[in-house]
């Protein structure tokens, strides 16, 4: 059985329902599955219900977009794994992010409409799922309206930074996000470290150490886009700095064709020992804090 601690449903920007994702994960022999939608935990309960009476263990999680100073298109995402989804502070922050997401989507639609294109907020509302409205849904609407020919064009020429319809995303600061995850009893994991944009391993290492000082627990070592050399560096770095190790496919469904839960692009096979080691790390962390 395999481990996949980074997946998305249609509660954020994935294409599958929680139940559909569970069925696909079981088909591909996943034993531990992290539900880590962007800035929302709304899918976790449904996923847990869908996984009842199966051999699949759901790891409650979230992927947070972080307001962090990096160059160009580089960005920092933080995974919260094994979180208590009923934690009051976590729920408050999720509500804040949800409202920010809706406000952003409405502002983007208004910008596009102001440029003379036939889009409206009511039309967009029909495409989202329980408050998950975001840029993918706007891009889909733009294609349907004939404003652009494909979704990639929507992002590259309209919705990304510098585009005429760009609106900044509501994000948490890194120290705030780590605190929220820890208050919810979870582990704060740096998602896909290559997206920080550091080509030199030593520079990336120094940046990770800064995050460790703020409370970072671990690194997403196993990821489809990581080369074996990069995985080796991350694994050795994590062991040397006493950081825990995670991994996942970053499955989105149709938005990222060719990526499967538990398999990634075909070469990602993370054993259950990774999830079990994380559970032990978490147990020790919070036992010592008691």
NUVEX-726230 format. One line per 2 residues: number of its first residue (from 1); their letters; for each residue x, y, z of N, C-alpha, C. Coordinates in nm, 3 decimals. Layout:
<rs>
NUM	A	X/Y/Z/X/Y/Z/X/Y/Z  ...
</rs>
This chain:
<rs>
1	XX	0.084/-0.120/0.000/0.000/0.000/0.000/0.088/0.126/0.000  0.037/0.231/-0.064/0.113/0.354/-0.079/0.058/0.467/0.008
3	XX	0.139/0.571/0.019/0.101/0.692/0.092/0.094/0.809/-0.005  -0.008/0.892/0.009/-0.019/1.016/-0.069/-0.077/1.123/0.022
5	XX	0.007/1.216/0.065/-0.034/1.316/0.164/-0.053/1.454/0.104  -0.087/1.458/-0.026/-0.109/1.588/-0.091/-0.203/1.568/-0.209
7	XX	-0.334/1.589/-0.186/-0.433/1.575/-0.293/-0.540/1.684/-0.279  -0.610/1.707/-0.391/-0.712/1.812/-0.394/-0.843/1.760/-0.452
9	XX	-0.952/1.814/-0.402/-1.086/1.780/-0.450/-1.150/1.904/-0.513  -1.275/1.890/-0.553/-1.343/2.006/-0.612/-1.386/2.109/-0.507
11	XX	-1.349/2.086/-0.381/-1.370/2.189/-0.280/-1.268/2.302/-0.295  -1.158/2.277/-0.368/-1.070/2.387/-0.406/-1.058/2.385/-0.558
13	XX	-0.945/2.341/-0.612/-0.928/2.347/-0.758/-0.911/2.210/-0.821  -0.951/2.104/-0.752/-0.951/1.971/-0.811/-1.079/1.949/-0.890
15	XX	-1.085/1.836/-0.962/-1.203/1.808/-1.045/-1.293/1.698/-0.988  -1.245/1.626/-0.885/-1.321/1.514/-0.831/-1.384/1.548/-0.696
17	XX	-1.496/1.484/-0.668/-1.555/1.494/-0.535/-1.470/1.414/-0.438  -1.485/1.435/-0.307/-1.411/1.352/-0.212/-1.434/1.203/-0.232
19	XX	-1.559/1.164/-0.256/-1.590/1.022/-0.275/-1.521/0.966/-0.400  -1.519/1.044/-0.506/-1.452/1.000/-0.629/-1.302/0.987/-0.608
21	XX	-1.245/1.080/-0.533/-1.102/1.073/-0.504/-1.070/0.951/-0.420  -1.154/0.922/-0.322/-1.133/0.804/-0.237/-1.135/0.678/-0.322
23	XX	-1.233/0.666/-0.410/-1.244/0.547/-0.495/-1.121/0.530/-0.584  -1.072/0.641/-0.639/-0.954/0.635/-0.725/-0.829/0.600/-0.645
25	XX	-0.818/0.655/-0.524/-0.703/0.625/-0.439/-0.701/0.477/-0.401  -0.814/0.421/-0.369/-0.823/0.279/-0.335/-0.784/0.194/-0.456
27	XX	-0.829/0.236/-0.573/-0.795/0.163/-0.696/-0.644/0.157/-0.716  -0.576/0.264/-0.675/-0.430/0.270/-0.694/-0.354/0.233/-0.567
29	XX	-0.421/0.161/-0.478/-0.357/0.098/-0.363/-0.298/0.198/-0.263  -0.368/0.306/-0.241/-0.326/0.405/-0.143/-0.382/0.366/-0.006
31	XX	-0.295/0.362/0.094/-0.338/0.327/0.229/-0.357/0.447/0.319  -0.276/0.553/0.296/-0.289/0.679/0.370/-0.309/0.791/0.268
33	XX	-0.418/0.867/0.282/-0.449/0.972/0.186/-0.469/1.105/0.258  -0.386/1.204/0.225/-0.402/1.337/0.280/-0.496/1.420/0.194
35	XX	-0.599/1.475/0.254/-0.691/1.566/0.184/-0.644/1.707/0.216  -0.584/1.774/0.118/-0.516/1.902/0.143/-0.559/2.008/0.044
37	XX	-0.687/2.040/0.042/-0.735/2.143/-0.049/-0.675/2.278/-0.013  -0.672/2.366/-0.112/-0.615/2.499/-0.094/-0.703/2.584/-0.003
39	XX	-0.650/2.620/0.113/-0.712/2.718/0.202/-0.853/2.680/0.246  -0.884/2.552/0.248/-1.014/2.507/0.297/-1.005/2.363/0.348
41	XX	-1.085/2.333/0.450/-1.091/2.197/0.504/-1.228/2.135/0.480  -1.306/2.195/0.392/-1.445/2.154/0.373/-1.461/2.012/0.321
43	XX	-1.360/1.957/0.254/-1.374/1.823/0.196/-1.342/1.712/0.294  -1.280/1.744/0.406/-1.227/1.640/0.495/-1.336/1.549/0.551
45	XX	-1.445/1.607/0.597/-1.552/1.525/0.655/-1.612/1.431/0.552  -1.639/1.481/0.431/-1.695/1.397/0.326/-1.599/1.284/0.290
47	XX	-1.471/1.316/0.287/-1.371/1.214/0.255/-1.369/1.106/0.363  -1.378/1.149/0.488/-1.380/1.053/0.598/-1.499/0.960/0.590
49	XX	-1.614/1.015/0.555/-1.734/0.932/0.542/-1.721/0.834/0.427  -1.662/0.882/0.316/-1.647/0.796/0.198/-1.547/0.683/0.224
51	XX	-1.453/0.706/0.316/-1.349/0.606/0.343/-1.389/0.507/0.452  -1.506/0.527/0.513/-1.551/0.434/0.618/-1.566/0.293/0.559
53	XX	-1.531/0.195/0.640/-1.540/0.054/0.600/-1.448/0.019/0.483  -1.339/0.096/0.469/-1.236/0.064/0.369/-1.103/0.051/0.443
55	XX	-1.000/0.013/0.371/-0.865/0.004/0.429/-0.787/0.134/0.414  -0.856/0.239/0.371/-0.791/0.368/0.348/-0.802/0.457/0.472
57	XX	-0.690/0.512/0.516/-0.688/0.605/0.628/-0.678/0.748/0.576  -0.774/0.831/0.616/-0.772/0.972/0.575/-0.687/1.053/0.671
59	XX	-0.596/1.133/0.615/-0.516/1.226/0.695/-0.574/1.366/0.672  -0.639/1.424/0.773/-0.698/1.557/0.756/-0.589/1.661/0.733
61	XX	-0.607/1.743/0.631/-0.504/1.842/0.601/-0.556/1.964/0.528  -0.463/2.053/0.497/-0.493/2.175/0.424/-0.364/2.224/0.361
63	XX	-0.375/2.293/0.248/-0.259/2.357/0.186/-0.282/2.507/0.189  -0.197/2.578/0.261/-0.213/2.721/0.280/-0.119/2.799/0.188
65	XX	-0.174/2.900/0.123/-0.093/2.992/0.043/-0.037/3.098/0.138  0.094/3.121/0.130/0.161/3.204/0.229/0.211/3.335/0.167
67	XX	0.189/3.444/0.238/0.244/3.574/0.200/0.389/3.577/0.246  0.480/3.554/0.151/0.621/3.537/0.185/0.706/3.600/0.075
69	XX	0.807/3.678/0.112/0.886/3.750/0.010/0.978/3.659/-0.070  0.944/3.638/-0.196/1.025/3.558/-0.289/1.028/3.629/-0.424
71	XX	1.124/3.596/-0.506/1.141/3.664/-0.633/1.055/3.604/-0.744  1.011/3.691/-0.835/0.939/3.646/-0.953/0.813/3.568/-0.923
73	XX	0.799/3.453/-0.987/0.680/3.370/-0.969/0.697/3.267/-0.857  0.811/3.272/-0.788/0.834/3.177/-0.678/0.728/3.199/-0.570
75	XX	0.692/3.091/-0.500/0.589/3.102/-0.397/0.609/2.993/-0.292  0.549/3.018/-0.176/0.558/2.924/-0.066/0.419/2.875/-0.029
77	XX	0.402/2.744/-0.028/0.280/2.681/0.020/0.314/2.594/0.141  0.225/2.592/0.236/0.247/2.518/0.360/0.137/2.416/0.378
79	XX	0.176/2.290/0.396/0.080/2.184/0.424/0.061/2.170/0.574  -0.063/2.161/0.617/-0.094/2.125/0.754/-0.149/1.984/0.753
81	XX	-0.080/1.890/0.815/-0.121/1.749/0.813/-0.158/1.701/0.952  -0.253/1.608/0.959/-0.302/1.551/1.086/-0.364/1.660/1.174
83	XX	-0.434/1.753/1.112/-0.494/1.863/1.186/-0.630/1.823/1.244  -0.666/1.889/1.354/-0.799/1.877/1.412/-0.888/1.977/1.341
85	XX	-0.976/1.930/1.253/-1.057/2.019/1.172/-1.167/2.090/1.253  -1.180/2.055/1.380/-1.276/2.123/1.464/-1.214/2.231/1.550
87	XX	-1.084/2.254/1.535/-1.016/2.353/1.616/-1.071/2.494/1.590  -1.109/2.569/1.693/-1.172/2.701/1.676/-1.086/2.801/1.598
89	XX	-0.956/2.808/1.629/-0.870/2.902/1.558/-0.860/2.866/1.410  -0.845/2.737/1.382/-0.838/2.692/1.243/-0.966/2.728/1.169
91	XX	-1.081/2.704/1.230/-1.209/2.733/1.166/-1.225/2.883/1.138  -1.180/2.965/1.232/-1.187/3.110/1.213/-1.104/3.154/1.094
93	XX	-0.983/3.100/1.084/-0.895/3.137/0.973/-0.948/3.083/0.840  -1.009/2.965/0.841/-1.066/2.911/0.719/-1.183/2.997/0.669
95	XX	-1.263/3.047/0.762/-1.373/3.137/0.724/-1.319/3.266/0.663  -1.212/3.317/0.720/-1.149/3.440/0.670/-1.095/3.419/0.529
97	XX	-1.031/3.305/0.506/-0.977/3.274/0.373/-1.089/3.251/0.272  -1.196/3.186/0.315/-1.310/3.160/0.225/-1.371/3.293/0.178
99	XX	-1.390/3.385/0.270/-1.448/3.514/0.232/-1.353/3.591/0.142  -1.224/3.582/0.170/-1.126/3.648/0.085/-1.126/3.591/-0.056
101	XX	-1.145/3.459/-0.066/-1.149/3.393/-0.196/-1.270/3.440/-0.277  -1.385/3.451/-0.211/-1.506/3.496/-0.279/-1.494/3.642/-0.321
103	XX	-1.439/3.725/-0.233/-1.422/3.866/-0.266/-1.329/3.883/-0.386  -1.222/3.804/-0.387/-1.126/3.811/-0.498/-1.192/3.771/-0.629
105	XX	-1.267/3.661/-0.626/-1.333/3.613/-0.748/-1.431/3.717/-0.802  -1.506/3.779/-0.713/-1.602/3.881/-0.758/-1.530/4.002/-0.817
107	XX	-1.419/4.041/-0.757/-1.344/4.155/-0.807/-1.285/4.125/-0.946  -1.237/4.002/-0.965/-1.182/3.963/-1.096/-1.292/3.968/-1.202
109	XX	-1.408/3.912/-1.170/-1.519/3.912/-1.266/-1.560/4.054/-1.301  -1.564/4.141/-1.202/-1.600/4.281/-1.227/-1.499/4.348/-1.319
111	XX	-1.371/4.315/-1.303/-1.267/4.373/-1.390/-1.287/4.327/-1.534  -1.314/4.199/-1.552/-1.333/4.146/-1.687/-1.457/4.208/-1.752
113	XX	-1.564/4.219/-1.673/-1.687/4.279/-1.725/-1.667/4.426/-1.761  -1.587/4.496/-1.680/-1.561/4.638/-1.705/-1.485/4.660/-1.835
115	XX	-1.417/4.557/-1.883/-1.345/4.566/-2.009/-1.434/4.530/-2.128  -1.563/4.513/-2.100/-1.659/4.491/-2.208/-1.689/4.347/-2.242
117	XX	-1.649/4.254/-2.155/-1.671/4.113/-2.184/-1.793/4.060/-2.108  -1.868/3.967/-2.168/-1.996/3.921/-2.111/-1.981/3.816/-2.000
119	XX	-1.935/3.859/-1.885/-1.928/3.770/-1.769/-1.998/3.837/-1.652  -2.055/3.755/-1.564/-2.126/3.811/-1.449/-2.105/3.722/-1.326
121	XX	-2.123/3.781/-1.210/-2.107/3.708/-1.085/-2.207/3.592/-1.073  -2.337/3.611/-1.105/-2.431/3.498/-1.096/-2.389/3.379/-1.182
123	XX	-2.334/3.406/-1.300/-2.288/3.296/-1.386/-2.173/3.221/-1.320  -2.084/3.295/-1.259/-1.969/3.232/-1.195/-2.012/3.149/-1.074
125	XX	-2.109/3.200/-0.999/-2.155/3.129/-0.879/-2.203/2.988/-0.911  -2.254/2.968/-1.031/-2.305/2.836/-1.069/-2.193/2.734/-1.088
127	XX	-2.068/2.781/-1.100/-1.957/2.692/-1.128/-1.882/2.646/-1.005  -1.892/2.720/-0.896/-1.818/2.685/-0.775/-1.888/2.578/-0.694
129	XX	-1.816/2.527/-0.597/-1.873/2.425/-0.510/-1.855/2.468/-0.365  -1.967/2.514/-0.305/-1.967/2.550/-0.164/-1.856/2.649/-0.127
131	XX	-1.852/2.758/-0.200/-1.757/2.863/-0.164/-1.618/2.845/-0.216  -1.598/2.750/-0.309/-1.463/2.722/-0.358/-1.427/2.805/-0.480
133	XX	-1.510/2.900/-0.517/-1.489/2.977/-0.638/-1.350/3.038/-0.644  -1.286/3.023/-0.759/-1.152/3.078/-0.775/-1.119/3.097/-0.921
135	XX	-0.993/3.123/-0.950/-0.950/3.154/-1.086/-0.979/3.040/-1.186  -0.965/2.911/-1.148/-0.997/2.807/-1.246/-1.141/2.815/-1.297
137	XX	-1.233/2.850/-1.206/-1.373/2.861/-1.246/-1.393/2.983/-1.337  -1.322/3.092/-1.308/-1.330/3.212/-1.392/-1.273/3.181/-1.531
139	XX	-1.160/3.112/-1.535/-1.099/3.075/-1.663/-1.194/2.989/-1.746  -1.261/2.895/-1.680/-1.357/2.809/-1.750/-1.471/2.891/-1.808
141	XX	-1.521/2.988/-1.730/-1.628/3.075/-1.777/-1.582/3.158/-1.897  -1.459/3.206/-1.893/-1.405/3.286/-2.003/-1.397/3.204/-2.132
143	XX	-1.360/3.077/-2.120/-1.354/2.989/-2.238/-1.494/2.970/-2.294  -1.590/2.942/-2.205/-1.727/2.919/-2.249/-1.787/3.041/-2.317
145	XX	-1.745/3.159/-2.274/-1.797/3.283/-2.331/-1.722/3.324/-2.457  -1.618/3.250/-2.493/-1.544/3.281/-2.613/-1.449/3.398/-2.600
147	XX	-1.420/3.437/-2.476/-1.327/3.548/-2.453/-1.185/3.506/-2.485  -1.152/3.383/-2.449/-1.023/3.325/-2.482/-1.047/3.180/-2.529
149	XX	-0.943/3.118/-2.585/-0.963/2.986/-2.645/-0.936/2.871/-2.551  -0.854/2.895/-2.446/-0.825/2.787/-2.352/-0.790/2.842/-2.215
151	XX	-0.790/2.755/-2.115/-0.769/2.796/-1.977/-0.629/2.851/-1.956  -0.530/2.794/-2.024/-0.393/2.842/-2.008/-0.381/2.988/-2.051
153	XX	-0.452/3.024/-2.156/-0.451/3.161/-2.205/-0.511/3.255/-2.101  -0.614/3.207/-2.033/-0.677/3.289/-1.929/-0.577/3.325/-1.820
155	XX	-0.500/3.227/-1.777/-0.403/3.253/-1.671/-0.286/3.336/-1.723  -0.230/3.296/-1.835/-0.108/3.360/-1.883/-0.128/3.505/-1.925
157	XX	-0.246/3.537/-1.977/-0.268/3.670/-2.032/-0.369/3.756/-1.954  -0.438/3.695/-1.857/-0.542/3.769/-1.787/-0.530/3.764/-1.634
159	XX	-0.516/3.643/-1.581/-0.539/3.624/-1.438/-0.413/3.619/-1.353  -0.298/3.592/-1.414/-0.174/3.590/-1.337/-0.125/3.731/-1.307
161	XX	-0.028/3.740/-1.217/0.029/3.869/-1.179/0.075/3.946/-1.303  0.033/4.071/-1.313/0.065/4.153/-1.429/-0.044/4.155/-1.533
163	XX	-0.139/4.062/-1.523/-0.249/4.057/-1.618/-0.355/4.162/-1.587  -0.439/4.197/-1.684/-0.539/4.304/-1.664/-0.648/4.270/-1.563
165	XX	-0.667/4.141/-1.533/-0.771/4.103/-1.436/-0.711/4.045/-1.308  -0.582/4.066/-1.290/-0.517/4.009/-1.170/-0.564/4.080/-1.043
167	XX	-0.591/4.001/-0.941/-0.623/4.051/-0.807/-0.544/3.967/-0.708  -0.472/4.028/-0.614/-0.392/3.950/-0.518/-0.480/3.858/-0.434
169	XX	-0.422/3.747/-0.396/-0.493/3.648/-0.315/-0.478/3.679/-0.167  -0.584/3.651/-0.091/-0.577/3.663/0.055/-0.490/3.550/0.110
171	XX	-0.384/3.587/0.183/-0.290/3.487/0.234/-0.255/3.515/0.379  -0.208/3.412/0.446/-0.157/3.425/0.582/-0.006/3.446/0.579
173	XX	0.046/3.510/0.680/0.190/3.518/0.699/0.239/3.381/0.747  0.367/3.353/0.725/0.420/3.221/0.755/0.414/3.187/0.904
175	XX	0.449/3.282/0.991/0.445/3.252/1.134/0.303/3.230/1.182  0.210/3.306/1.127/0.068/3.290/1.162/0.017/3.153/1.118
177	XX	0.052/3.112/0.995/0.006/2.985/0.942/0.060/2.867/1.023  0.187/2.873/1.058/0.247/2.766/1.138/0.178/2.757/1.274
179	XX	0.149/2.872/1.333/0.082/2.875/1.463/-0.058/2.814/1.453  -0.131/2.846/1.347/-0.266/2.790/1.329/-0.259/2.638/1.317
181	XX	-0.165/2.588/1.239/-0.150/2.443/1.222/-0.115/2.377/1.355  -0.026/2.437/1.429/0.015/2.380/1.558/-0.099/2.386/1.660
183	XX	-0.174/2.494/1.659/-0.289/2.503/1.749/-0.391/2.395/1.719  -0.396/2.352/1.592/-0.488/2.245/1.552/-0.425/2.108/1.567
185	XX	-0.309/2.101/1.633/-0.245/1.972/1.660/-0.182/1.907/1.540  -0.151/1.987/1.437/-0.097/1.931/1.314/0.051/1.954/1.296
187	XX	0.101/1.907/1.183/0.241/1.925/1.145/0.247/2.023/1.029  0.339/2.119/1.039/0.358/2.219/0.934/0.468/2.173/0.840
189	XX	0.430/2.144/0.715/0.521/2.085/0.617/0.538/2.181/0.499  0.663/2.207/0.460/0.689/2.289/0.343/0.652/2.211/0.218
191	XX	0.552/2.258/0.143/0.508/2.189/0.022/0.605/2.217/-0.092  0.622/2.114/-0.179/0.705/2.123/-0.301/0.813/2.233/-0.291
193	XX	0.920/2.209/-0.218/1.021/2.312/-0.192/1.082/2.375/-0.317  1.075/2.310/-0.432/1.134/2.368/-0.553/1.065/2.499/-0.592
195	XX	0.938/2.519/-0.550/0.866/2.639/-0.589/0.914/2.763/-0.514  1.006/2.747/-0.418/1.065/2.865/-0.354/1.160/2.937/-0.450
197	XX	1.200/2.869/-0.556/1.275/2.934/-0.661/1.425/2.940/-0.644  1.480/2.868/-0.548/1.625/2.871/-0.525/1.693/2.759/-0.604
199	XX	1.779/2.797/-0.698/1.848/2.698/-0.780/1.960/2.631/-0.702  2.032/2.712/-0.623/2.142/2.657/-0.543/2.088/2.589/-0.418
201	XX	2.131/2.466/-0.394/2.084/2.392/-0.278/2.120/2.461/-0.147  2.238/2.525/-0.141/2.277/2.589/-0.015/2.186/2.707/0.018
203	XX	2.144/2.781/-0.082/2.052/2.893/-0.058/1.916/2.843/-0.012  1.870/2.735/-0.074/1.743/2.676/-0.031/1.755/2.627/0.113
205	XX	1.867/2.564/0.145/1.887/2.514/0.280/1.881/2.626/0.383  1.944/2.739/0.352/1.941/2.852/0.446/1.799/2.904/0.465
207	XX	1.721/2.903/0.357/1.582/2.951/0.368/1.499/2.855/0.452  1.521/2.726/0.434/1.447/2.627/0.513/1.481/2.642/0.661
209	XX	1.606/2.670/0.691/1.645/2.689/0.831/1.574/2.809/0.894  1.550/2.913/0.815/1.473/3.027/0.865/1.331/2.983/0.901
211	XX	1.274/2.898/0.815/1.139/2.848/0.841/1.138/2.755/0.962  1.243/2.679/0.978/1.252/2.590/1.094/1.252/2.670/1.223
213	XX	1.320/2.783/1.223/1.323/2.868/1.342/1.184/2.920/1.377  1.097/2.929/1.277/0.959/2.975/1.299/0.866/2.861/1.337
215	XX	0.918/2.738/1.336/0.837/2.624/1.378/0.806/2.522/1.271  0.866/2.534/1.153/0.843/2.435/1.048/0.880/2.296/1.098
217	XX	0.793/2.198/1.071/0.816/2.061/1.117/0.884/1.972/1.014  0.858/1.995/0.886/0.912/1.901/0.789/0.905/1.950/0.646
219	XX	0.949/1.861/0.555/0.959/1.892/0.413/0.883/1.789/0.330  0.822/1.835/0.223/0.763/1.743/0.126/0.875/1.699/0.032
221	XX	0.937/1.590/0.066/1.053/1.540/-0.008/1.010/1.470/-0.136  0.908/1.385/-0.126/0.863/1.304/-0.238/0.751/1.376/-0.312
223	XX	0.780/1.416/-0.437/0.688/1.498/-0.515/0.718/1.473/-0.663  0.616/1.467/-0.749/0.638/1.430/-0.889/0.744/1.513/-0.963
225	XX	0.754/1.643/-0.932/0.847/1.730/-1.004/0.989/1.727/-0.948  1.010/1.660/-0.838/1.143/1.655/-0.779/1.229/1.548/-0.847
227	XX	1.348/1.586/-0.889/1.440/1.489/-0.944/1.496/1.402/-0.831  1.559/1.291/-0.867/1.614/1.205/-0.764/1.729/1.274/-0.690
229	XX	1.798/1.364/-0.759/1.906/1.438/-0.694/1.850/1.536/-0.591  1.738/1.600/-0.629/1.675/1.695/-0.537/1.614/1.622/-0.418
231	XX	1.552/1.508/-0.444/1.497/1.427/-0.334/1.608/1.387/-0.237  1.721/1.346/-0.294/1.834/1.305/-0.210/1.881/1.420/-0.123
233	XX	1.893/1.539/-0.181/1.934/1.656/-0.103/1.834/1.684/0.009  1.706/1.685/-0.024/1.603/1.715/0.076/1.600/1.611/0.187
235	XX	1.614/1.485/0.150/1.611/1.378/0.249/1.729/1.388/0.345  1.846/1.412/0.291/1.965/1.425/0.376/1.956/1.550/0.463
237	XX	1.904/1.658/0.406/1.888/1.782/0.482/1.790/1.763/0.596  1.676/1.698/0.567/1.575/1.675/0.671/1.631/1.590/0.784
239	XX	1.705/1.487/0.751/1.762/1.400/0.855/1.863/1.476/0.940  1.947/1.556/0.874/2.049/1.631/0.946/1.989/1.737/1.038
241	XX	1.880/1.799/0.994/1.819/1.907/1.070/1.700/1.861/1.154  1.680/1.731/1.162/1.573/1.672/1.245/1.435/1.724/1.204
243	XX	1.413/1.729/1.074/1.283/1.764/1.018/1.215/1.636/0.970  1.085/1.630/0.980/1.015/1.510/0.933/0.999/1.516/0.781
245	XX	0.966/1.402/0.724/0.962/1.386/0.578/0.822/1.346/0.534  0.772/1.417/0.432/0.640/1.386/0.377/0.650/1.373/0.225
247	XX	0.537/1.345/0.164/0.534/1.334/0.019/0.394/1.314/-0.033  0.373/1.354/-0.157/0.241/1.338/-0.216/0.241/1.371/-0.364
249	XX	0.132/1.339/-0.429/0.120/1.353/-0.574/0.078/1.492/-0.618  0.013/1.569/-0.529/-0.049/1.697/-0.565/-0.156/1.673/-0.672
251	XX	-0.232/1.567/-0.652/-0.336/1.529/-0.747/-0.446/1.634/-0.752  -0.483/1.673/-0.877/-0.593/1.767/-0.899/-0.701/1.711/-0.992
253	XX	-0.672/1.600/-1.057/-0.766/1.548/-1.156/-0.742/1.609/-1.291  -0.846/1.659/-1.356/-0.837/1.710/-1.493/-0.740/1.828/-1.505
255	XX	-0.723/1.903/-1.399/-0.634/2.020/-1.406/-0.488/1.980/-1.423  -0.453/1.859/-1.383/-0.317/1.810/-1.399/-0.320/1.667/-1.452
257	XX	-0.351/1.653/-1.579/-0.360/1.518/-1.637/-0.226/1.447/-1.628  -0.233/1.316/-1.609/-0.111/1.238/-1.598/-0.063/1.217/-1.456
259	XX	-0.127/1.286/-1.361/-0.093/1.269/-1.220/-0.202/1.186/-1.152  -0.161/1.075/-1.089/-0.257/0.987/-1.021/-0.228/0.980/-0.872
261	XX	-0.331/0.963/-0.789/-0.307/0.951/-0.645/-0.222/0.829/-0.614  -0.122/0.849/-0.532/-0.033/0.740/-0.494/0.074/0.709/-0.594
263	XX	0.058/0.756/-0.717/0.153/0.723/-0.824/0.219/0.847/-0.884  0.155/0.964/-0.866/0.209/1.084/-0.929/0.212/1.068/-1.079
265	XX	0.329/1.090/-1.140/0.345/1.074/-1.285/0.390/0.933/-1.323  0.381/0.841/-1.227/0.413/0.702/-1.253/0.528/0.650/-1.170
267	XX	0.616/0.739/-1.127/0.735/0.697/-1.054/0.726/0.723/-0.904  0.618/0.784/-0.860/0.603/0.820/-0.719/0.539/0.705/-0.643
269	XX	0.615/0.638/-0.563/0.562/0.527/-0.483/0.613/0.543/-0.340  0.533/0.611/-0.259/0.571/0.642/-0.121/0.513/0.535/-0.030
271	XX	0.598/0.470/0.044/0.552/0.364/0.132/0.474/0.415/0.253  0.399/0.324/0.316/0.321/0.362/0.434/0.410/0.402/0.550
273	XX	0.538/0.362/0.547/0.630/0.396/0.654/0.645/0.548/0.668  0.629/0.621/0.559/0.640/0.767/0.563/0.528/0.825/0.649
275	XX	0.406/0.780/0.625/0.292/0.828/0.704/0.304/0.785/0.850  0.349/0.664/0.873/0.364/0.614/1.009/0.471/0.692/1.085
277	XX	0.581/0.728/1.017/0.686/0.807/1.081/0.634/0.946/1.116  0.551/1.003/1.029/0.492/1.134/1.058/0.400/1.126/1.180
279	XX	0.323/1.021/1.188/0.236/1.002/1.304/0.317/0.994/1.433  0.428/0.924/1.429/0.515/0.912/1.546/0.577/1.047/1.582
281	XX	0.621/1.120/1.481/0.678/1.254/1.501/0.575/1.344/1.569  0.452/1.339/1.517/0.346/1.422/1.573/0.316/1.382/1.718
283	XX	0.311/1.252/1.743/0.283/1.204/1.878/0.388/1.254/1.977  0.514/1.245/1.937/0.622/1.289/2.025/0.619/1.440/2.046
285	XX	0.591/1.513/1.940/0.588/1.658/1.946/0.485/1.708/2.047  0.365/1.653/2.040/0.257/1.702/2.126/0.258/1.634/2.263
287	XX	0.318/1.516/2.273/0.334/1.455/2.406/0.430/1.538/2.490  0.538/1.587/2.428/0.634/1.669/2.499/0.576/1.805/2.538
289	XX	0.477/1.851/2.457/0.417/1.981/2.485/0.315/1.977/2.597  0.273/1.857/2.637/0.170/1.843/2.742/0.226/1.875/2.881
</rs>
